[in-house]
């Protein structure tokens, strides 16, 4: 019997599963975000803070999924380091904002990445597969797949001062915690 040469495989882009784990720590008047990811060094992570409407109270945010305003109060891009960590990104919280609620989002937008990262993810994120936090957005005629996670910060009276590290959530069914860091009883 003769051994056959293996058939040449067609080269197609493989799906990339992304592990993305931002965390929030409240340090006095600062909201500090840092995290880790499976993405390579040089990946750009964008962190934004958006306020909620004053009419959105704690229960509405937690139970009915109220969304923050479109206003971006702060935004910073950070790069993933060789250790696969990113951050810290610190947002100040003035005394006058202690009775305000915020959403802090961390996301990876494939369009903002260096060329080598775009090759991995796809220029519009088309290679991202089976990753918690996947979100498809429309940009003109194109659909863009991003990785996005968030956490919600409540007023000081509602526990918005606790300094324990809090993981971000993807807002998907089955998550163990809510966007405010408490247990999710509605899995």
Secondary structure, DSSP 8 states (H G I E B T S, - for coil): ---------------B---EEEEEEEETTEEEEEEEESS-TT-EEEEEEEE--TT--HHHHHHH-----S--SEEEEEE--TTSEEEEEEEE--GGGTT--EEEEEEE-GGGS-HHHHHHH-TTSTTB-S-TTEEEEEETTEEEEEEEEEEEE--TTTTTT--S-EE-B---TT-SB-TTSSB-TT-
